[in-house]
Every structure is written in structure tokens, then in C-alpha cells.
Amino acid sequence: MALSLSRRSREPAPHGATGAARVDRRTKNLTKRLQPGEIAVIDHEDIDRVSAEALVACRPAAVINAAKSISGRYPNAGPQILMEAGIPVIDGAGPQTMTALREGQWLRIDGGSVYAADADVLDAPVLLDGEQLSADGVADAMALAREGLSGQLQAFAQNTMDYIVREKDLLIDGVGVPDIRTRLDGRHALIVVRGYHYKEDLLALRHYIREYKPVLIGVDGGADALLELKHRPHLIVGDMDSVSDKALTCGAEIVVHAYRDGRAPGAERVRELGVEPVIFPATGTSEDVAMLLADDKGATLIVAVGTHATLVEFLDKGRSGMASTFLTRLRVGSKLIDAKGVNRLYRARISGVSMFAMLIVGLVVLGLALWATPGGAIILQLLGARWDDFRAAIEGIFT
């Protein structure tokens, strides 16, 4: 039976999710405008953890993925996160999805089928079909994907060797690192990437930031993460595709990560905002560029927040060039400290018994301090008299 749907309604229909479509091939761009109750339409093979958490934070009614959410290359955690959040995922809807569905179009999802939802149309046509993911299906697919990790490891090793050949001068001698105004020599550098648990780790580091006053380096959207916590970045490094205009005009020095041939598409955007950037041509990722820059300019310690450290995280990034991050970490060496998970390491665990003991000790110390002064002694005598009166009154009630 077809459903008659209101254009204003954002609540799921009894037989499926309904809502306005938000369409974008890049998930990180889509999440900037996706509103609660809307339907996310993406083309994202192997949905990674960071993208899934960004989608969950937007609270969409459903996700339609033109690509396969789990291709089997490696066990990506994104689909499982969406399942646990109770968000329906229509998977593998096909490349035509991005043209068949329009921005703002009202849709209804029933099972694995996507319909055009319109208050004036009773028998809405099926626009496309996909597979609705289930928790059991995702678990099975993840188990199979783990078996494919060996092949990914071989490809990763080959990419690592290719990167050494292309960037040996930059890695070994620092050839090609540009000059910047920001002084890093003899200082700590805090590099922030919007990766796993970056918000929690930044909060856990607030005392370190206050005490040591490190040079704050935001990698693309990492600059906005710093601003959200009231920290102004000193440097912003990246290709400028996921950082806000507010961050770019906050007074930080801008270093645009360019292609090896010198092309820097992000530089034009920065110049339109009235800021002249520094250009850093290099293969690899923007977090590599940030680490190499901090190391070359003499930072004594590099603290990394949200950066990629494991094979699965490298694969989650979706680039064969992530092998460069592995080599960059070797290049930086012992001065690099990963802040990943620091919020869980220092999480306070105080029992109720300990709290009660601390309260008693505090009251005893306060009493002794009062008794040591003439005025305090009078106050304690008055309190003692009041207590005697109260006790006498209670005894009178029960006798």
C-alpha cells in the first residue's frame, strides 16, 4: 500500500524512512549541510570510521550509498557504526544513483527500494534498488574482509618503496621544504588532524597546551577543531578542501599542500580571501607535510592528534599514498608522540568510598583550622551548643 507523505514531515514513515535527499559524492562535504531527518546520498566505497561518525552526528533518516560500503579489501568500521546507531543503509545502489536522485528531492525507503515520495502521488515509482544492510550481514562481510588484509599489506609495502624512490631527497635531506614565518625552532608543535577520537584527545591535552604553549598546527579541518575549543592555530597546512573560511582568515599562516609539479588548487581559494599562502609541493598526505615541516624547522617535540598510525587507519584513508605517512613517522623519529587515546589513559577513576573519605578528611582539617583561631573557636562553640539543643529536642520527642 502506498503512503501519502507530507513534504514538511521529517519523521520516519511506518514502513520506512522518508526525508529530503542531500546528494554529494564526497561524504565530508555532505555532512556540512546534512540535517537531522534527511537522507544522505553518497558514493563512498568502504565507509571509514571518521565518515561514519560524522554521518551519525548529523542524525540522518537513512544513508543511500551508490558504492559498496564494504568492498572486502579490509575490515572498515564505518558500516558497523551506522548499524549500531540504528541508521538504515541502502548499499550498492549503483553509479546511476548520483544522477537519478536530486538535491532536496523527497524520498521514501522501503526495504532496499527507494521511491519518490510526494504528497500528490499515491503510487510513487521505484527510482532505484539496492541492498539494505543488516547487522548480521555486516558482521559476515567484516569477517571476510579480514582475510583480505594480506593482499593489502603487500600493496602497502610496494607503495612504500615507490614513495622512497620519488621523495628520497625530501625525506632524507629536507630538500623542497619552504621557508615560513612561524618560529618552530626549540618549541613543541601540536599537529591536529580530524581523525579518530581527536575531540576527546584535544580536551585531554588542554593542560599541556596551557602550560607548554606549543605551536598549534591544524591540518585542513583540524584548524576548525582547534577553533571549536577556543585555540587559534598558528599554522594551517593542507590542500584547503575541508577547512572553513573562518579558520583561513583567523590570522594563521597558511601552507598549501601542492602536487609535486607545483599545481596548488587550494591556493586560489586562499588568495580570494586576501591571504597569501606558502606553497609546499610534495607527494603524500597533508599530515605528512605538517610533520616534515615541523621537523625541518626545528621543533623539539611533535605531538600528533587524530593522525593515522595503524594499517587499518591508513587503508581507511582510502589512498595508496598513505604509505608516505609510515615513512614520515620513521623520518621524524623519537620526537613524535602520538596523543591517540590519551583521553582514555588519563580518565579519572574515583570510587565512592574514596570520595567519602576525602570529605571526612576535609571536614576534620576545616575544624582544626577554625579551632586554631579565636573567632573560629567561638563559631565551633556556637555550633556545638546548637547541636546539643537539637539532640535534646529529638530526645524529648521520643521520651
C-alpha positions as CSV (number, residue, x, y, z in Angstrom):
1,M,0.0,0.0,0.0
2,A,1.4,3.4,-1.0
3,L,1.8,6.1,1.6
4,S,0.7,9.7,1.4
5,L,3.5,11.8,2.8
6,S,3.7,15.4,3.9
7,R,6.6,17.5,2.5
8,R,7.1,19.0,5.9
9,S,7.4,15.8,7.8
10,R,10.8,14.7,8.9
11,E,9.6,11.6,10.9
12,P,10.2,8.1,9.5
13,A,7.1,6.6,8.0
14,P,5.7,3.3,9.5
15,H,7.1,1.2,6.6
16,G,10.4,3.0,6.0
17,A,12.4,6.2,6.3
18,T,11.4,9.3,4.5
19,G,13.1,12.7,4.1
20,A,14.7,15.2,1.7
21,A,17.7,13.9,-0.2
22,R,21.2,15.5,0.3
23,V,23.4,14.4,-2.6
24,D,27.2,14.6,-2.7
25,R,29.9,12.2,-3.9
26,R,32.2,13.4,-1.0
27,T,30.9,12.4,2.4
28,K,32.8,15.1,4.3
29,N,31.3,17.8,2.1
30,L,27.8,16.3,2.6
31,T,28.0,16.2,6.4
32,K,28.5,20.0,6.4
33,R,24.9,20.6,5.2
34,L,23.1,17.3,6.2
35,Q,20.3,18.0,8.7
36,P,18.6,15.6,11.1
37,G,15.9,13.5,9.4
38,E,17.2,14.0,5.9
39,I,18.5,11.2,3.7
40,A,22.3,11.1,2.9
41,V,23.1,10.1,-0.7
42,I,26.8,9.3,-1.1
43,D,29.2,7.5,-3.4
44,H,31.7,6.1,-0.8
45,E,33.3,2.7,-1.2
46,D,34.5,1.3,2.2
47,I,32.9,3.8,4.5
48,D,35.5,4.6,7.1
49,R,35.1,5.3,10.9
50,V,35.5,9.1,10.7
51,S,33.0,9.5,7.9
52,A,30.5,7.2,9.7
53,E,30.8,9.1,12.9
54,A,30.3,12.4,11.1
55,L,27.1,10.9,9.5
56,V,25.9,9.6,12.8
57,A,26.4,13.1,14.4
58,C,24.1,14.5,11.7
59,R,21.3,12.0,12.6
60,P,20.0,11.3,9.1
61,A,16.9,9.2,8.5
62,A,18.9,6.9,6.2
63,V,22.0,6.6,4.0
64,I,21.9,5.6,0.4
65,N,25.3,4.5,-0.9
66,A,25.9,4.2,-4.7
67,A,29.1,2.2,-4.0
68,K,29.7,-0.8,-1.8
69,S,30.0,0.1,1.9
70,I,32.3,-2.9,2.4
71,S,34.2,-3.9,-0.7
72,G,36.2,-6.7,1.1
73,R,39.6,-5.0,0.8
74,Y,39.9,-4.6,4.5
75,P,37.6,-4.5,7.6
76,N,36.4,-0.9,7.6
77,A,34.4,0.0,10.7
78,G,32.0,2.6,9.1
79,P,29.0,0.4,8.3
80,Q,29.1,-1.2,11.7
81,I,29.0,2.2,13.4
82,L,25.9,3.2,11.2
83,M,24.2,-0.1,12.2
84,E,24.8,0.4,15.9
85,A,23.3,3.9,15.6
86,G,20.2,2.5,14.0
87,I,20.6,4.3,10.7
88,P,19.3,2.3,7.7
89,V,21.9,1.9,4.9
90,I,20.9,1.1,1.3
91,D,24.1,-0.3,-0.2
92,G,25.4,-0.7,-3.7
93,A,22.6,1.2,-5.4
94,G,24.8,1.8,-8.5
95,P,26.5,4.7,-10.2
96,Q,23.2,6.0,-11.6
97,T,22.2,6.9,-8.0
98,M,24.1,10.2,-8.2
99,T,22.2,11.4,-11.2
100,A,18.8,9.7,-10.5
101,L,18.4,11.4,-7.2
102,R,18.2,15.2,-6.9
103,E,19.3,17.5,-4.1
104,G,16.2,18.3,-2.0
105,Q,14.0,15.6,-3.6
106,W,11.7,13.8,-1.2
107,L,12.3,10.1,-0.9
108,R,10.8,7.1,0.8
109,I,12.9,4.0,1.6
110,D,11.2,0.6,2.0
111,G,13.5,-2.4,2.3
112,G,16.2,-2.0,-0.3
113,S,14.0,0.1,-2.6
114,V,14.0,3.9,-3.0
115,Y,10.8,5.6,-4.0
116,A,9.9,9.2,-5.0
117,A,7.8,10.4,-2.1
118,D,5.2,13.1,-2.9
119,A,2.0,14.1,-1.2
120,D,0.2,14.3,-4.5
121,V,1.3,10.9,-5.8
122,L,-0.2,7.7,-4.4
123,D,1.7,5.2,-6.4
124,A,5.3,6.6,-6.3
125,P,7.6,4.9,-8.8
126,V,10.7,2.9,-7.7
127,L,13.7,5.1,-8.5
128,L,16.4,2.5,-7.7
129,D,17.1,-0.7,-5.8
130,G,19.9,-1.6,-3.5
131,E,20.6,-3.9,-0.6
132,Q,19.6,-2.8,2.9
133,L,22.4,-3.7,5.2
134,S,21.8,-5.8,8.3
135,A,23.9,-6.2,11.4
136,D,24.5,-9.9,10.6
137,G,25.4,-9.2,7.0
138,V,27.9,-6.5,8.1
139,A,29.5,-8.9,10.6
140,D,29.9,-11.6,7.9
141,A,31.3,-9.1,5.4
142,M,33.8,-7.9,8.0
143,A,35.0,-11.4,8.7
144,L,35.6,-12.0,5.0
145,A,37.4,-8.6,4.7
146,R,39.9,-9.6,7.4
147,E,41.0,-12.4,5.3
148,G,42.0,-9.9,2.5
149,L,44.4,-7.9,4.7
150,S,47.4,-9.8,3.5
151,G,46.9,-8.6,-0.1
152,Q,46.5,-5.0,1.1
153,L,49.7,-5.4,3.1
154,Q,51.7,-6.4,0.0
155,A,50.3,-3.4,-1.9
156,F,51.1,-1.1,1.0
157,A,54.7,-2.4,1.0
158,Q,55.0,-1.7,-2.7
159,N,53.6,1.8,-2.4
160,T,56.2,2.4,0.4
161,M,59.1,1.5,-1.9
162,D,57.6,3.7,-4.7
163,Y,57.4,6.7,-2.3
164,I,61.0,6.2,-1.2
165,V,62.1,6.5,-4.8
166,R,60.1,9.6,-5.5
167,E,60.7,11.5,-2.3
168,K,64.1,10.4,-1.1
169,D,65.6,13.9,-1.2
170,L,62.7,15.4,0.8
171,L,62.7,12.5,3.4
172,I,66.4,12.3,3.9
173,D,67.7,15.9,3.4
174,G,64.6,18.0,3.6
175,V,65.1,19.3,0.1
176,G,62.0,21.3,-1.0
177,V,60.7,22.3,2.4
178,P,59.7,26.0,2.1
179,D,60.5,28.9,4.5
180,I,57.8,30.0,6.8
181,R,57.3,33.0,9.2
182,T,56.1,30.9,12.2
183,R,59.0,30.1,14.5
184,L,59.2,26.4,15.5
185,D,62.9,26.1,16.4
186,G,63.2,24.9,20.0
187,R,59.4,24.7,20.6
188,H,56.8,22.0,20.8
189,A,54.4,21.5,17.9
190,L,50.9,20.1,18.2
191,I,49.5,18.8,14.9
192,V,45.8,18.2,14.8
193,V,44.0,16.1,12.2
194,R,40.3,15.3,12.2
195,G,40.8,11.6,12.8
196,Y,39.9,9.0,15.4
197,H,38.9,10.5,18.8
198,Y,40.5,13.8,18.0
199,K,38.0,15.8,20.1
200,E,38.4,13.8,23.2
201,D,42.2,13.8,22.9
202,L,42.3,17.6,22.4
203,L,40.3,18.1,25.5
204,A,42.6,15.8,27.5
205,L,45.6,17.9,26.3
206,R,44.2,21.3,27.4
207,H,46.5,21.5,30.4
208,Y,49.5,20.6,28.2
209,I,48.6,23.4,25.8
210,R,48.2,25.9,28.6
211,E,51.5,25.0,30.2
212,Y,53.8,24.5,27.2
213,K,52.1,26.8,24.7
214,P,53.1,24.6,21.6
215,V,52.8,25.8,18.0
216,L,49.3,24.8,17.0
217,I,49.2,23.3,13.5
218,G,45.8,22.4,12.0
219,V,45.7,20.0,9.1
220,D,42.8,21.1,6.9
221,G,39.7,20.6,9.1
222,G,42.0,20.2,12.2
223,A,42.2,24.0,12.2
224,D,38.4,24.2,12.8
225,A,38.7,21.6,15.6
226,L,41.2,23.9,17.3
227,L,38.9,26.9,16.9
228,E,36.0,25.0,18.3
229,L,38.0,24.5,21.6
230,K,39.0,28.2,21.6
231,H,42.5,27.7,20.4
232,R,43.7,29.8,17.5
233,P,46.0,27.8,15.2
234,H,49.4,29.3,14.3
235,L,49.7,27.3,11.1
236,I,47.2,25.7,8.8
237,V,48.5,23.0,6.4
238,G,46.6,21.2,3.7
239,D,45.0,21.3,0.3
240,M,42.3,23.5,1.7
241,D,39.3,21.3,0.7
242,S,37.8,20.8,4.1
243,V,38.7,23.9,6.2
244,S,36.4,26.8,6.8
245,D,36.8,30.4,5.6
246,K,36.7,31.4,9.3
247,A,39.8,29.3,10.0
248,L,41.7,30.6,6.9
249,T,41.1,34.2,8.0
250,C,41.9,33.7,11.7
251,G,45.4,35.1,11.3
252,A,47.2,31.7,11.0
253,E,50.0,31.3,8.5
254,I,48.7,29.2,5.5
255,V,50.8,26.4,3.9
256,V,49.1,24.9,0.8
257,H,50.0,21.3,0.1
258,A,50.5,21.2,-3.7
259,Y,51.1,18.5,-6.2
260,R,54.7,17.6,-7.0
261,D,54.5,19.5,-10.2
262,G,53.6,22.7,-8.4
263,R,49.9,22.8,-9.1
264,A,48.0,24.0,-6.0
265,P,44.2,24.3,-6.5
266,G,43.7,25.3,-2.9
267,A,45.9,28.4,-3.2
268,E,43.4,30.2,-5.4
269,R,40.7,29.9,-2.7
270,V,43.1,31.2,0.0
271,R,44.1,34.2,-2.2
272,E,40.4,35.1,-2.8
273,L,40.2,35.5,1.0
274,G,43.0,38.0,0.9
275,V,45.7,35.7,2.4
276,E,48.9,34.9,0.6
277,P,49.8,31.3,1.2
278,V,53.1,29.4,1.3
279,I,53.3,26.5,-1.3
280,F,54.7,23.1,-0.3
281,P,54.9,20.7,-3.3
282,A,55.1,17.1,-2.0
283,T,53.7,13.6,-2.6
284,G,51.8,12.0,0.2
285,T,49.2,13.4,2.6
286,S,48.8,16.8,4.3
287,E,49.6,15.4,7.7
288,D,53.0,14.2,6.3
289,V,53.7,17.7,5.1
290,A,52.8,19.1,8.5
291,M,55.2,16.6,10.3
292,L,58.0,17.2,7.8
293,L,57.6,21.0,8.1
294,A,57.7,20.9,12.0
295,D,60.7,18.6,12.0
296,D,62.7,20.6,9.4
297,K,62.0,23.9,11.2
298,G,63.5,22.6,14.5
299,A,60.5,21.6,16.6
300,T,61.9,19.7,19.7
301,L,58.7,17.6,20.1
302,I,55.8,16.9,17.8
303,V,52.5,15.8,19.4
304,A,50.1,14.3,16.9
305,V,46.3,14.3,17.5
306,G,43.9,12.4,15.2
307,T,46.7,11.3,12.8
308,H,46.9,7.8,11.2
309,A,49.0,5.2,12.9
310,T,47.8,1.7,12.0
311,L,47.4,-0.2,8.8
312,V,43.6,-0.2,9.0
313,E,43.7,3.5,9.6
314,F,45.9,4.0,6.6
315,L,43.5,1.9,4.4
316,D,40.6,3.8,5.9
317,K,42.1,7.0,4.5
318,G,41.5,5.5,1.1
319,R,44.7,6.4,-0.5
320,S,47.6,4.3,-1.7
321,G,49.8,7.3,-0.8
322,M,49.2,6.7,2.9
323,A,52.4,4.7,2.8
324,S,54.1,8.1,2.9
325,T,52.8,8.6,6.5
326,F,54.6,5.4,7.6
327,L,57.9,6.7,6.2
328,T,57.3,10.2,7.5
329,R,57.0,8.8,11.0
330,L,60.3,7.0,10.6
331,R,61.9,10.2,9.4
332,V,60.6,12.3,12.3
333,G,61.7,9.5,14.8
334,S,61.6,9.8,18.5
335,K,60.5,13.4,18.6
336,L,57.0,12.3,17.5
337,I,54.4,11.5,20.2
338,D,51.0,10.1,19.3
339,A,48.3,11.5,21.5
340,K,45.8,9.0,20.3
341,G,43.7,7.6,23.2
342,V,45.3,9.9,25.8
343,N,41.7,10.8,27.0
344,R,41.2,7.1,27.9
345,L,44.6,6.7,29.5
346,Y,44.0,9.6,32.0
347,R,40.3,9.1,32.6
348,A,39.7,9.6,36.3
349,R,38.5,6.6,38.3
350,I,37.5,7.7,41.9
351,S,35.3,5.3,44.0
352,G,32.5,6.4,46.2
353,V,34.4,5.2,49.3
354,S,37.4,7.4,48.3
355,M,35.1,10.4,47.8
356,F,33.5,9.9,51.3
357,A,37.0,9.6,52.9
358,M,38.1,12.8,51.2
359,L,35.0,14.6,52.5
360,I,35.7,13.4,56.1
361,V,39.3,14.5,56.0
362,G,38.3,17.8,54.6
363,L,35.8,18.5,57.4
364,V,38.4,17.5,60.0
365,V,41.0,19.8,58.5
366,L,38.4,22.6,58.4
367,G,37.5,22.1,62.1
368,L,41.2,22.2,63.2
369,A,41.8,25.4,61.2
370,L,38.8,27.0,62.8
371,W,39.7,25.9,66.4
372,A,43.2,27.4,65.9
373,T,41.7,31.0,65.7
374,P,39.8,32.8,68.4
375,G,36.9,33.6,66.0
376,G,36.8,30.1,64.7
377,A,36.7,28.7,68.2
378,I,33.7,30.8,69.0
379,I,31.9,29.6,65.9
380,L,32.6,25.9,66.8
381,Q,31.3,26.5,70.4
382,L,28.1,28.0,69.0
383,L,27.7,25.1,66.6
384,G,28.2,22.7,69.5
385,A,25.6,24.4,71.5
386,R,23.1,24.3,68.6
387,W,23.9,20.6,68.3
388,D,23.1,20.0,72.0
389,D,19.8,21.8,71.6
390,F,18.9,19.8,68.6
391,R,19.8,16.5,70.3
392,A,17.8,17.4,73.4
393,A,14.8,18.2,71.2
394,I,15.0,14.9,69.5
395,E,15.2,13.0,72.8
396,G,12.2,14.9,74.1
397,I,10.1,13.7,71.2
398,F,10.9,10.0,71.8
399,T,10.6,10.1,75.6
